[in-house]
Amino acid sequence: RRMDERSTILAAVNGPDGPGISAGLMQGLADSGAELYDAEQLVARGRLTLNVLIGVAWERPTIGELLFSGWQRGRRSGA
């Protein structure tokens, strides 16, 4: 793969809604250098459904970082 090649990924977040979830995800994406292609968010009866289409460089562990961040958030909130 070329160093500038990107992979397109659809990240889906589902679960109880709470302050800062979407903002935290977007900050993590920005920090990782991911390109945001599209985002869709729905909150119904306190449940969040957030789909984000992103482009990430092959050499970056973006998905692993985001999964770990989500796990940490869940552990802190007791979810």
N, C-alpha and C positions, 0 to 999 in steps of 0.2 A: 504494500500500500504506500501511496505517496504521503509525505508528511502533512500536506495541506488537505488531504481527503477527509470528508466528514461523513458521519453516519447519521441517518435520520431516525429518531426514536420518539415513540408516543409514550409519555409517562402519565399514568393514571393514579390519582389519589382519591381514595374513598374512605369515609369514616365520619365520626362525630366532628361537627364544625367547632371552631374556636378561634379566638383572636390570634392573628399572626401566622396562621398556617400557610395561606397563599403567599403572603409577603415573604415568609421564610424560604419557601420553595423558590420564588423568583430571585431572591437574594443569592441563594445557593447556585442557581443557574448562572446568574451574572458573574459571580465570583469564579465559576469554573470556565468562563469564556464560551458558554453554549450560546448558540443563536436561537432566538425564540421565533418560531414560524407562525404558531397559532395557539390560542388558549381558549378553553371553554370551561365555565364554572357554573355550577348549579347548587343551591342550598335549598333543601326541602325538608321540613320537619326536623331541623337541627342536624341534618346529615349533609356532608360536603361531597360533591362529585366534581373533581377538577382534572381535566385532560389538557396536557401541554405537549405540543409537537415541537421538538427541538432538533437542532443539528449540533453534533459534538465532534471534535477532532478525535481521530483514532488513538492518538497517544495520550489522551486525558482519561483518567478513571472517573469520569463525571457520574455515571450511574451508581457506581459503588459509593461515592461520596454522598449522593442524594439519599440512597437507601440507608446509609449509616446515620445521616442527619435525621431522617424520619424516624428511625428506631430510637435515637436519643430523645427526640421530642415526645414520642409515645411513652418512653420510660419516665420522663420528667413529669408528664401530665397524669400518669397513672392509667393511661388507656391500655 
